[in-house]
Each structure stands twice: as C-alpha cells, then as structure tokens.
Amino acid sequence: MIHIRQQPRARLWAVAAVAVLGFLVALEFAARRYGLPGPITTQSREVLFPPKSGGILYAGLALTMVVLTWRQRFIALGAAISVDLVFLAVRWIAGIEVTGGHPFGNGALWAILGVAVVGVTRRTGPERLLLLKGAGLALLLVAGRKTGDTWLLITSKTRPMVLDPYLAAADRALGDPSWLMGRLVTATGPIGFNILDFVYGQLPVAAVVVALYQLRHVAAERRFPVHHLVRTFLLIGLIGPAFYMLFPVVGPLFAYGTGAEHWAPIALWTPNMEPSAQWALGDLWPATVPPTGTPGPMPFDEFTPRNCMPSLHTAWATAIYLHTRKSPPVLRHAGTFWLVATLAATLGFGYHYGVDLIAGVVFTLTIETALRAYDRGWDRSGLRLAGYGTAVFAALLLSYRYLAVEMAGYPWIAGPLLVLAMVSVIYGYVRTTARWEAAPAPDAPAAGTGVAGAGIAVGG
C-alpha cells in the first residue's frame, strides 16, 4: 500500500522540479531584459566568486547534513571550511578585495554540490534519493533568496503605480498600527531597534534551527518526515510574491516617509540608489497619520520593491510559530518570541501596514492546511478549510482595494470584521489539526512514532 502511494508522490516531485526549473529560467530571462543577472547566474557565480549569501549557504549545508551520518557530517563541514580557507588565501595572495559579498560561503556550496554528486555517482535507490533530497533542500533555500531578489526587481520595474493609499485608508479600521508601532520603536531608542532588527534579519536562521530539530532523525530513519517547516517556507516564497504583482505596495516608510527613518539596504539597491522622499506623499510616517481622503494609485520609483501585500515576513514567522508548537519549551518560547517580535518589527520599521499582517496570517494557515491535507490523502475537511482560507484571503484583498473608504469611515465595524475573519481561519485550523492529531493519517505511524518524536507522520 505504501509502495503504491510512493509512485504518485515521486511523479508529483518530478513535476514540481520541472516547474521550479522552468520558473527559474523564466526569471533569468526577465532579469536579463533589465540588464541584470538572474537567479541561476547569481547562484552559479557563487561557486567561485565571493557569495552574497554566505550565511544562507552554511544554513543550507546544515540542512543537507541531516541526511548524513555523523562521520559524513564532519567530513562535509571540514571540506567546506577547507575550501573557504583556500579561497580566502588565494584572494589574499592575489590582492582581490571582497566587495558586495562574504569572504566565506563558497566551501558550503561546494560541499552541498559534492553530496549531490556522490548521490548520483556512488549511490542507488532510496539512498541516492535521500542524498539528492538533502542537497536539493539546500539549493532551493539559496535559490529562494536569489529568486526573491529578482522578483522584487521585476515588481519595481513593471508596477510604476502603487496602491499604498488604499491600505493606509483600510488601516484606519485597525487604528493605524504602523504609525503607533513606529513611534514606540523610535521611543525605545537603539536598544529596541537593534533587537527587532536582529529578529527581522535573522528569520531564515530561526527557520533553519526549527527545521534541523524536525529533521534530526532523518539520518537514522533514512527518510524525511511527511511534513516539515522547509516545505511550508518554500511554498510561501513561491506563491506569495505573485500577489506583489496584483497588489503592488511599498509600505508606509516609503509612501509616507523619507525612506530613511529605519532604512536597511537590501540586495537590489546599489550604493547610488539612495532612498528619497521625492516619491512620497509627504514626510508623515511615523509622526503624523495621513489625512483621510479618496484613495487612488500613486506613482513611485523604479527600484523600491512592491513587496508588502501580503506580509511574507509575517507569513514565515507564523509558520515558525506553528511548527514549534510540538517542540521542547525552549523552541516553543522562541517561536512565540520570533512571531511577536517580527510583527512588531514589520510595523515598527514602517515596512508594512496592519492589514498586510492579517493577510499574511491567513495566507500561511491556508498553505499549511493544504499541505497537511495532501499528506493525509487529500483529506476532505482540510480541503474545505483550505478553500475557506483562500476565500477569506481573496475577500481581504478585494475589500482593501474597493472598500477602503468605507473601512476608514466605519472603523468600529470594519476593524472587528477584519480581525474576526482572521480568527475564523485560525479557529478552523486549530480545530481541524486537533482532529487530525487524534486520528493518524492512513498508512502513517501512530502519533509519537514519527521522525520527530512529536506526532509527525513518516512516509515515502
């Protein structure tokens, strides 16, 4: 029975791999149209040139090592460090300055590729598949970062008009939380800012820590758990940016501020692309709430990403929170802290409106439900909840766009309705997953016998 279920799963993985490869190729051509290298080129360059994603590469190597024995892990880590030291020495001897990248990281990429090569040339059957999955997770993690950079560039080039006035009006229903949190973060001074900045910037590292806990028994069991955080993270990153094209928004920091209050440069910006207030509606954030009026699309520059709706930082932090609920107390508390601090940072730094966060939570719960329903053989209750979450998410976006004036005019009605819509999806998720945990999926071990020792079912 399990063998029968494995073949459709293998075909699905093959189709997914082809789709991802096609998506990367399409992004490569799109980036070339604007005179910039695409995700395939930038990741390929990191085999030899100083990598921009040094820390992410070592995080990817850590994911790859979950499929290795302890002896193999030491060999892989030693090889990565050795390669990095050789590259560092060669650059030092040649007088090559590392600009726009990290001095370390090439070795991690070499080690990941080495695991893939060993899997293809020296292993067969399930053992080969396991090594390729480990290397594939790492490469997808890095490719996701490169793809995100390219996609954000495309949003800024192809969406000259942004919809920030609509979200600013809709946010009145929630009490203008970005303006309130912006003042609070400013009042806390450098201590509060630096703590939130660390949490906001190290979200991928937190995700890797949680994923390593969930996957810690893969080497012994020689198979992955059916459901783990990396899958949710990758799917959020794959689907979420599509909505940036449908609902382009730059955020209150840029639309209503100078863009420099809490500005942290990202990979897309070059040194000559300093943030400027010339495109903003006024220097209002966070001191002054923008005046109420009839919202409309506004023009904006060609390099600020339109990456607010939904808030993917909120989505990823929510996923971390969900996947730490069955973990030891340290990870549970860390997951809660990361979610709360991420919400505070997204608002307090002026990167998002409150309505972005509500959409991000609904978005994550819908994806998480769909993945778990698929793992249970397209469970009907899960599919119903995923459909409901999709409907709520669509209703939120439509209301932000076409009912923003009414939401601003009747905040005591619109605000509770927005929160109630989000809570209804949360309630449905909690109720459905509780029922799933009480009844293990077909052909899956009973709770407590899975890979993570926390009720995670194990499959092919």
C-alpha positions as MATLAB code, in Angstrom:
seq = 'MIHIRQQPRARLWAVAAVAVLGFLVALEFAARRYGLPGPITTQSREVLFPPKSGGILYAGLALTMVVLTWRQRFIALGAAISVDLVFLAVRWIAGIEVTGGHPFGNGALWAILGVAVVGVTRRTGPERLLLLKGAGLALLLVAGRKTGDTWLLITSKTRPMVLDPYLAAADRALGDPSWLMGRLVTATGPIGFNILDFVYGQLPVAAVVVALYQLRHVAAERRFPVHHLVRTFLLIGLIGPAFYMLFPVVGPLFAYGTGAEHWAPIALWTPNMEPSAQWALGDLWPATVPPTGTPGPMPFDEFTPRNCMPSLHTAWATAIYLHTRKSPPVLRHAGTFWLVATLAATLGFGYHYGVDLIAGVVFTLTIETALRAYDRGWDRSGLRLAGYGTAVFAALLLSYRYLAVEMAGYPWIAGPLLVLAMVSVIYGYVRTTARWEAAPAPDAPAAGTGVAGAGIAVGG';
ca = [
       0.000    0.000    0.000;
       2.790    2.412    0.872;
       4.623    1.495   -2.339;
       1.510    2.387   -4.352;
       1.329    5.789   -2.670;
       5.029    6.454   -3.235;
       4.813    6.420   -7.041;
       2.285    9.287   -7.383;
       4.332   11.192   -4.811;
       7.503   10.647   -6.876;
       5.730   11.827  -10.030;
       4.499   14.897   -8.182;
       8.059   15.701   -7.046;
       9.262   15.321  -10.632;
       6.570   17.680  -11.943;
       7.381   20.166   -9.151;
      11.095   20.031  -10.013;
      10.395   20.748  -13.688;
       8.055   23.614  -12.736;
      10.639   25.192  -10.422;
      13.360   24.887  -13.057;
      11.108   26.480  -15.667;
      10.260   29.291  -13.242;
      13.963   29.972  -12.598;
      14.722   30.030  -16.337;
      11.845   32.461  -16.932;
      13.116   34.747  -14.162;
      16.612   34.563  -15.638;
      15.357   35.863  -18.990;
      13.210   38.512  -17.275;
      16.187   39.818  -15.296;
      18.329   39.910  -18.443;
      15.778   42.235  -20.032;
      16.685   44.801  -17.384;
      20.426   44.264  -17.749;
      20.873   42.283  -14.519;
      21.873   38.669  -13.857;
      19.058   36.328  -12.876;
      18.863   33.791  -10.042;
      20.617   30.995  -11.975;
      23.562   33.225  -12.890;
      23.976   34.727   -9.420;
      23.905   31.334   -7.730;
      26.291   29.803  -10.274;
      28.770   32.659   -9.732;
      28.981   31.787   -6.044;
      30.859   28.600   -6.895;
      33.943   30.778   -7.487;
      33.181   34.411   -6.635;
      32.548   35.877   -3.154;
      28.975   34.855   -2.297;
      26.352   37.379   -1.262;
      24.511   34.642    0.625;
      27.364   33.319    2.749;
      25.322   32.662    5.888;
      22.449   31.159    3.901;
      24.872   28.759    2.202;
      26.068   27.398    5.531;
      22.460   27.167    6.717;
      21.763   25.162    3.567;
      24.727   22.909    4.302;
      23.266   22.280    7.752;
      20.027   21.149    6.099;
      21.946   18.877    3.756;
      23.789   17.278    6.651;
      20.565   15.920    8.174;
      20.781   13.078    5.623;
      24.412   12.242    6.529;
      25.918   10.160    9.279;
      27.977   11.919   11.950;
      31.207   10.863   10.266;
      29.972   12.186    6.911;
      28.864   15.438    8.561;
      32.332   16.084    9.941;
      33.826   15.349    6.522;
      31.371   17.691    4.756;
      31.866   20.513    7.267;
      35.649   20.071    7.209;
      35.657   20.135    3.417;
      33.542   23.313    3.385;
      35.818   25.132    5.823;
      38.932   23.944    3.999;
      37.644   25.169    0.632;
      36.764   28.531    2.162;
      40.232   28.867    3.660;
      41.811   28.081    0.281;
      39.621   30.702   -1.432;
      40.475   33.217    1.298;
      44.209   32.563    0.879;
      44.072   32.820   -2.922;
      42.177   36.121   -2.758;
      44.627   37.467   -0.189;
      47.656   36.461   -2.285;
      46.084   37.860   -5.457;
      45.070   41.057   -3.678;
      41.397   40.596   -4.516;
      39.119   42.669   -2.302;
      35.809   41.137   -1.271;
      33.177   43.759   -2.092;
      29.461   43.125   -2.238;
      29.819   39.614   -0.837;
      31.062   37.480    2.041;
      34.576   36.040    2.448;
      33.090   32.660    3.336;
      30.385   30.502    1.784;
      31.947   29.032   -1.359;
      33.027   25.975    0.596;
      29.492   25.322    1.829;
      28.198   25.406   -1.746;
      30.967   23.048   -2.871;
      30.096   20.631   -0.062;
      26.391   20.691   -0.988;
      27.186   20.027   -4.635;
      29.591   17.293   -3.536;
      26.784   15.494   -1.682;
      24.650   15.672   -4.836;
      27.490   14.298   -6.980;
      28.084   11.429   -4.548;
      24.367   10.669   -4.583;
      24.289   10.449   -8.379;
      27.580    8.595   -8.916;
      28.064    6.425   -5.814;
      24.572    5.628   -4.502;
      21.472    3.902   -5.875;
      17.813    3.560   -4.999;
      16.448    5.136   -1.803;
      19.948    6.120   -0.636;
      20.528    8.179   -3.790;
      17.103    9.814   -3.442;
      17.823   10.722    0.175;
      21.127   12.446   -0.651;
      19.576   14.303   -3.569;
      16.707   15.483   -1.357;
      19.190   16.787    1.201;
      21.197   18.676   -1.409;
      18.022   19.838   -3.149;
      16.622   21.394    0.039;
      19.803   23.400    0.495;
      19.925   24.581   -3.114;
      16.236   25.508   -3.007;
      16.850   27.546    0.137;
      19.562   29.575   -1.597;
      17.647   29.725   -4.885;
      14.661   31.104   -2.987;
      16.785   34.026   -1.817;
      18.089   34.690   -5.348;
      14.626   34.310   -6.850;
      13.211   36.768   -4.333;
      15.782   39.406   -5.250;
      14.993   39.045   -8.960;
      11.246   39.022   -8.410;
      11.380   42.199   -6.316;
      13.297   43.884   -9.119;
      10.587   42.862  -11.575;
       7.843   44.303   -9.353;
       9.616   47.655   -9.171;
      10.143   47.792  -12.948;
       6.732   46.580  -14.082;
       4.467   48.215  -11.490;
       5.023   52.004  -11.695;
       1.808   52.660   -9.740;
       1.396   51.504   -6.121;
      -1.749   51.086   -4.016;
      -0.482   52.371   -0.665;
      -3.259   54.980   -0.245;
      -5.836   52.187   -0.248;
      -4.032   50.267    2.511;
      -3.432   53.417    4.533;
      -7.181   54.093    4.412;
      -8.084   50.480    5.245;
      -5.599   50.551    8.114;
      -7.745   53.199    9.817;
     -10.061   50.341   10.758;
      -7.223   48.849   12.837;
      -6.150   52.147   14.405;
      -3.139   52.880   12.174;
      -0.878   50.293   13.877;
       2.212   51.062   11.776;
       2.211   54.678   12.921;
       1.694   53.642   16.553;
       4.436   50.997   16.483;
       6.750   53.352   14.604;
       6.531   55.868   17.429;
       7.005   53.116   20.013;
      10.128   51.730   18.315;
      11.516   55.243   17.988;
      10.886   55.821   21.703;
      12.789   52.659   22.693;
      15.933   54.038   21.087;
      18.789   51.921   19.713;
      18.201   49.001   22.115;
      14.666   48.261   20.938;
      15.572   48.947   17.336;
      18.602   46.624   17.334;
      16.694   43.757   18.974;
      13.878   43.956   16.439;
      16.329   44.441   13.574;
      18.184   41.261   14.591;
      14.959   39.255   14.774;
      13.733   40.628   11.447;
      17.014   39.951    9.644;
      17.688   36.500   11.105;
      14.332   34.939   10.253;
      15.938   32.380    7.857;
      18.357   31.294   10.601;
      15.451   30.753   13.022;
      13.686   28.684   10.374;
      16.767   26.516    9.843;
      17.069   25.878   13.596;
      13.458   24.680   13.752;
      13.879   22.619   10.575;
      17.007   20.945   11.954;
      15.056   19.905   15.026;
      12.248   18.463   12.921;
      14.684   16.637   10.625;
      17.138   15.479   13.288;
      16.261   11.774   12.876;
      16.412   11.671    9.070;
      19.910   10.139    9.006;
      18.857    7.306   11.323;
      15.456    6.658    9.728;
      16.801    7.200    6.168;
      13.665    9.098    5.179;
      12.154   12.553    5.631;
       9.027   13.279    7.679;
       5.969   13.832    5.547;
       5.549   17.417    6.743;
       8.202   19.853    7.925;
       8.870   23.583    8.015;
      11.069   23.739    4.913;
       8.176   22.709    2.669;
       5.932   25.440    4.052;
       8.701   28.038    3.828;
       9.447   27.237    0.192;
       5.794   27.232   -0.837;
       5.182   30.585    0.864;
       8.165   32.010   -1.003;
       6.983   30.537   -4.301;
       3.341   31.656   -4.190;
       3.467   34.820   -2.089;
       5.421   37.114   -4.448;
       2.818   36.602   -7.186;
       0.475   38.840   -5.187;
       3.052   41.628   -5.274;
       2.213   41.969   -8.948;
      -1.537   42.006   -8.280;
      -1.363   44.359   -5.287;
       1.839   46.453   -5.543;
       2.588   48.284   -2.268;
       5.862   49.806   -1.000;
       4.905   50.366    2.654;
       4.379   53.404    4.903;
       8.121   54.013    5.375;
       8.466   54.865    1.697;
       4.993   56.049    0.683;
       4.583   58.370    3.680;
       8.151   58.951    4.877;
      11.634   59.787    3.719;
      12.541   56.133    3.407;
      15.458   56.603    5.804;
      13.949   56.523    9.312;
      14.680   52.821    9.769;
      16.150   52.161    6.323;
      18.170   48.978    5.878;
      19.516   48.430    2.339;
      18.620   45.222    0.562;
      20.420   43.338   -2.161;
      18.572   45.025   -5.023;
      19.737   48.523   -4.170;
      23.103   49.731   -5.287;
      25.031   52.499   -3.475;
      23.847   55.160   -5.936;
      20.191   54.294   -5.283;
      19.718   56.202   -2.049;
      16.161   56.276   -0.685;
      14.463   59.559   -1.485;
      11.373   61.396   -0.309;
      10.635   62.731   -3.813;
       8.098   59.950   -4.452;
       6.423   60.012   -1.029;
       3.067   61.667   -0.430;
       4.675   63.544    2.457;
       7.066   63.207    5.378;
       4.337   61.828    7.638;
       5.498   58.474    8.999;
       5.507   57.839   11.930;
       4.725   61.229   13.468;
       1.564   62.155   11.554;
      -1.263   59.931   10.365;
      -2.060   60.765    6.704;
      -5.274   62.729    6.163;
      -8.411   60.901    5.177;
      -9.417   61.311    1.559;
     -10.363   59.387   -1.550;
      -7.505   56.928   -2.191;
      -6.082   56.238   -5.613;
      -2.993   54.654   -7.209;
       0.174   56.719   -6.868;
       3.358   56.665   -8.993;
       6.567   55.507   -7.375;
      10.226   54.994   -8.259;
      11.654   52.102  -10.271;
      13.800   50.419   -7.628;
      11.798   50.184   -4.389;
      10.252   46.668   -4.199;
       6.472   46.392   -4.138;
       6.613   43.658   -1.508;
       4.027   44.387    1.181;
       0.823   42.536    0.355;
       0.746   40.038    1.939;
       3.482   40.366    4.543;
       5.684   37.335    3.875;
       7.807   38.039    6.955;
       4.591   37.627    8.950;
       3.758   34.513    6.946;
       7.141   32.914    7.603;
       7.134   33.884   11.296;
       3.655   32.371   11.606;
       4.933   29.165   10.007;
       7.798   29.031   12.522;
       5.286   29.516   15.334;
       3.062   26.691   14.059;
       5.939   24.262   13.650;
       7.285   24.844   17.170;
       4.026   24.002   18.980;
       5.063   20.346   19.441;
       8.696   21.168   20.245;
      10.508   21.401   23.600;
       9.752   24.501   25.732;
      12.845   26.374   24.530;
      11.802   26.150   20.881;
       8.150   26.843   21.709;
       9.026   30.044   23.557;
      11.482   31.024   20.816;
       8.808   30.511   18.157;
       6.371   32.696   20.079;
       9.006   35.391   20.625;
      10.000   35.358   16.947;
       6.400   35.785   15.832;
       5.666   38.658   18.246;
       8.976   40.414   17.530;
       8.547   40.015   13.762;
       5.064   41.538   13.901;
       6.440   44.435   15.947;
       9.348   44.934   13.527;
       7.254   44.838   10.345;
       5.006   47.547   11.746;
       7.557   49.491   13.798;
      10.042   49.793   10.928;
       7.318   51.016    8.586;
       7.696   48.084    6.216;
       4.025   47.031    6.407;
       0.506   48.123    7.219;
      -1.587   46.248    9.757;
      -3.831   44.850    7.041;
      -0.741   43.240    5.437;
      -0.181   41.234    8.610;
      -3.763   39.946    8.739;
      -3.468   38.804    5.118;
      -0.112   37.149    5.886;
      -1.542   35.073    8.748;
      -4.500   33.877    6.650;
      -2.155   33.128    3.747;
       0.117   30.913    5.879;
      -2.698   28.980    7.554;
      -4.230   28.269    4.147;
      -0.957   26.912    2.734;
      -0.225   24.907    5.888;
      -3.708   23.371    5.788;
      -3.416   22.440    2.110;
      -0.046   20.752    2.634;
      -1.270   18.721    5.584;
      -4.489   17.796    3.785;
      -2.416   16.499    0.871;
      -0.289   14.424    3.247;
      -3.465   12.792    4.525;
      -4.597   11.771    1.040;
      -6.489   14.940    0.155;
      -8.418   14.976    3.433;
     -11.861   16.481    2.802;
     -12.004   18.606    5.947;
      -8.575   20.025    5.167;
      -9.555   20.861    1.612;
     -12.689   22.634    2.858;
     -10.619   24.711    5.272;
      -8.038   25.489    2.570;
     -10.864   26.631    0.296;
     -12.316   28.775    3.061;
      -8.912   30.312    3.787;
      -8.480   31.088    0.079;
     -11.902   32.766    0.004;
     -11.107   34.841    3.104;
      -7.735   35.875    1.658;
      -9.358   36.940   -1.619;
     -12.093   38.822    0.270;
      -9.450   40.678    2.292;
      -7.590   41.848   -0.810;
     -10.803   42.889   -2.562;
     -12.021   44.806    0.490;
      -8.678   46.602    0.835;
      -8.914   47.710   -2.784;
     -12.603   48.526   -3.200;
     -13.931   49.181    0.328;
     -11.039   51.167    1.803;
     -13.058   54.385    2.118;
     -15.916   52.615    3.865;
     -13.480   50.823    6.189;
     -11.881   54.138    7.150;
     -15.302   55.723    7.679;
     -16.654   52.933    9.889;
     -13.628   51.628   11.803;
     -15.629   50.205   14.702;
     -17.386   47.889   12.257;
     -14.609   47.165    9.731;
     -11.846   46.607   12.308;
     -13.622   43.842   14.266;
     -14.753   42.237   10.996;
     -11.140   42.071    9.747;
      -9.959   40.519   12.997;
     -12.949   38.150   13.041;
     -12.145   36.954    9.509;
      -8.585   36.117   10.578;
      -9.715   34.485   13.831;
     -12.227   32.316   11.957;
      -9.398   30.827    9.871;
      -7.248   30.375   12.993;
     -10.131   28.626   14.770;
     -10.759   26.364   11.804;
      -7.070   25.442   11.622;
      -6.808   24.657   15.350;
      -9.982   22.570   15.291;
      -9.057   20.651   12.135;
      -5.471   19.878   13.170;
      -6.631   18.760   16.622;
      -8.919   16.237   14.948;
      -6.071   15.091   12.684;
      -3.733   14.544   15.624;
      -6.378   12.415   17.321;
      -6.676   10.242   14.201;
      -3.362    9.439   12.389;
      -3.320    9.630    8.607;
      -3.856    6.410    6.607;
      -0.697    4.303    6.153;
       1.156    6.533    8.661;
       2.592    5.534   12.060;
       0.624    6.462   15.124;
       1.415    9.725   16.876;
       4.692    9.624   18.717;
       6.361    7.122   16.405;
       7.280    9.542   13.627;
      10.636   11.006   12.766;
      10.489   13.988   15.082;
       9.086   12.032   18.005;
       6.288   14.581   18.203;
       3.453   13.036   16.263;
       4.903   13.784   12.804;
       3.909   11.067   10.371;
       6.624    9.436    8.290;
       6.137    8.413    4.697;
       7.939    7.886    1.441;
];
